[in-house]
Amino acid sequence: MKCTLRKLRLDRSGYEYRTGTYYGSGLPVYHVTPDANPSDDFTLRASTRQKAKELIRNRWPNATFYN
């Protein structure tokens, strides 16, 4: 399953710049969108992009990424 993975940009207060969604503080937030079914998108927190990919593969073992 091919997925788009992007790190969300948060302001100092924990709000995402583009949508204004509140995520709070903590580890970076990543947004995952599978090409096959975009409505299955979700967000997760991970210390690095590589760790985010590992966490996604726990849910979808056959996940691959554009970048």
GROMACS elastic network, one bead per residue, 0.5 to 0.9 nm:
[ bonds ]
;  ai    aj funct       b0    kb
    1    34     6  0.67994   500
    1    35     6  0.72837   500
    1    36     6  0.69789   500
    1    60     6  0.77895   500
    1    61     6  0.87759   500
    1    62     6  0.58492   500
    1    64     6  0.59628   500
    1    65     6  0.84005   500
    2    33     6  0.87136   500
    2    34     6  0.59756   500
    2    35     6  0.57915   500
    2    36     6  0.74537   500
    2    62     6  0.84572   500
    2    63     6  0.58335   500
    2    65     6  0.56023   500
    2    66     6  0.72089   500
    3    32     6  0.66125   500
    3    33     6  0.54612   500
    3    35     6  0.56765   500
    3    36     6  0.83698   500
    3    63     6  0.66639   500
    3    64     6  0.60507   500
    3    65     6  0.50114   500
    3    66     6  0.67040   500
    4    31     6  0.80043   500
    4    32     6  0.57559   500
    4    33     6  0.51526   500
    4    34     6  0.63314   500
    4    35     6  0.73732   500
    4    64     6  0.86842   500
    4    65     6  0.59737   500
    4    66     6  0.60450   500
    4    67     6  0.78046   500
    5    30     6  0.66899   500
    5    31     6  0.57729   500
    5    33     6  0.66535   500
    5    34     6  0.87575   500
    5    49     6  0.85015   500
    5    52     6  0.85970   500
    5    53     6  0.82358   500
    5    65     6  0.68899   500
    5    66     6  0.76696   500
    5    67     6  0.76344   500
    6    29     6  0.86525   500
    6    30     6  0.55358   500
    6    31     6  0.53877   500
    6    32     6  0.67774   500
    6    33     6  0.88651   500
    6    49     6  0.85814   500
    7    28     6  0.71786   500
    7    29     6  0.59532   500
    7    31     6  0.63083   500
    7    49     6  0.78187   500
    8    16     6  0.65559   500
    8    17     6  0.81119   500
    8    18     6  0.87193   500
    8    28     6  0.75126   500
    8    29     6  0.56468   500
    8    30     6  0.56651   500
    8    31     6  0.67340   500
    9    15     6  0.82545   500
    9    16     6  0.56519   500
    9    17     6  0.60087   500
    9    18     6  0.79918   500
    9    28     6  0.85215   500
    9    29     6  0.80363   500
   10    13     6  0.75909   500
   10    14     6  0.53371   500
   10    15     6  0.51495   500
   10    17     6  0.57982   500
   10    18     6  0.88925   500
   10    20     6  0.88417   500
   10    22     6  0.85424   500
   10    23     6  0.79229   500
   10    24     6  0.85750   500
   10    25     6  0.87461   500
   10    28     6  0.85432   500
   10    29     6  0.83516   500
   11    14     6  0.53768   500
   11    15     6  0.54313   500
   11    16     6  0.63731   500
   11    17     6  0.64761   500
   12    15     6  0.74997   500
   12    24     6  0.88936   500
   12    25     6  0.81120   500
   13    22     6  0.82703   500
   13    23     6  0.87842   500
   13    24     6  0.66693   500
   13    25     6  0.73397   500
   14    21     6  0.84249   500
   14    22     6  0.57776   500
   14    23     6  0.52982   500
   14    25     6  0.53903   500
   14    26     6  0.86967   500
   15    18     6  0.88956   500
   15    19     6  0.82229   500
   15    20     6  0.53723   500
   15    21     6  0.54348   500
   15    23     6  0.59318   500
   15    24     6  0.68020   500
   16    19     6  0.59005   500
   16    21     6  0.52846   500
   16    22     6  0.63448   500
   16    23     6  0.72206   500
   17    20     6  0.56496   500
   17    21     6  0.79910   500
   18    21     6  0.82231   500
   19    22     6  0.89390   500
   23    26     6  0.87385   500
   23    29     6  0.78430   500
   25    28     6  0.82968   500
   26    29     6  0.84678   500
   26    45     6  0.80609   500
   27    45     6  0.56102   500
   27    46     6  0.57800   500
   27    47     6  0.55928   500
   27    48     6  0.86639   500
   28    44     6  0.83685   500
   28    45     6  0.55394   500
   28    46     6  0.58504   500
   28    47     6  0.61638   500
   28    48     6  0.75746   500
   28    49     6  0.89885   500
   29    43     6  0.66462   500
   29    44     6  0.56511   500
   29    46     6  0.66477   500
   29    47     6  0.87119   500
   30    42     6  0.84469   500
   30    43     6  0.54625   500
   30    44     6  0.53990   500
   30    45     6  0.61465   500
   30    46     6  0.73900   500
   30    49     6  0.79924   500
   30    52     6  0.72166   500
   31    41     6  0.72933   500
   31    42     6  0.59112   500
   31    44     6  0.66727   500
   31    45     6  0.89916   500
   32    38     6  0.89880   500
   32    40     6  0.85951   500
   32    41     6  0.54342   500
   32    42     6  0.54582   500
   32    43     6  0.60598   500
   32    44     6  0.80174   500
   32    56     6  0.82074   500
   33    36     6  0.88389   500
   33    37     6  0.78474   500
   33    38     6  0.54725   500
   33    39     6  0.78039   500
   33    40     6  0.68526   500
   33    42     6  0.69014   500
   33    43     6  0.89426   500
   34    37     6  0.56586   500
   34    38     6  0.53481   500
   34    39     6  0.81849   500
   34    40     6  0.67884   500
   34    41     6  0.64589   500
   34    63     6  0.84661   500
   35    38     6  0.57415   500
   36    40     6  0.89012   500
   37    40     6  0.57716   500
   37    41     6  0.79248   500
   38    41     6  0.56524   500
   39    42     6  0.86840   500
   44    52     6  0.73963   500
   44    55     6  0.84760   500
   44    56     6  0.87468   500
   45    48     6  0.88707   500
   45    52     6  0.72344   500
   46    49     6  0.70834   500
   46    50     6  0.85370   500
   46    51     6  0.58941   500
   46    52     6  0.52360   500
   46    55     6  0.81584   500
   47    50     6  0.84589   500
   47    51     6  0.64927   500
   47    52     6  0.75576   500
   48    51     6  0.51701   500
   48    52     6  0.63172   500
   48    53     6  0.87955   500
   49    53     6  0.63420   500
   49    54     6  0.87862   500
   50    53     6  0.51169   500
   50    54     6  0.64058   500
   50    55     6  0.88154   500
   51    54     6  0.50110   500
   51    55     6  0.62793   500
   51    56     6  0.86608   500
   52    55     6  0.51272   500
   52    56     6  0.62198   500
   52    57     6  0.86552   500
   53    56     6  0.50806   500
   53    57     6  0.61819   500
   53    58     6  0.87395   500
   53    63     6  0.83942   500
   53    64     6  0.85801   500
   53    65     6  0.82614   500
   54    57     6  0.51148   500
   54    58     6  0.64546   500
   55    58     6  0.51519   500
   55    59     6  0.69553   500
   55    60     6  0.88490   500
   56    59     6  0.52770   500
   56    60     6  0.60220   500
   56    61     6  0.76504   500
   56    63     6  0.72929   500
   57    62     6  0.67435   500
   57    63     6  0.58487   500
   57    64     6  0.85170   500
   58    61     6  0.58047   500
   59    63     6  0.87391   500
   60    63     6  0.55101   500
   61    64     6  0.89157   500
   64    67     6  0.89778   500
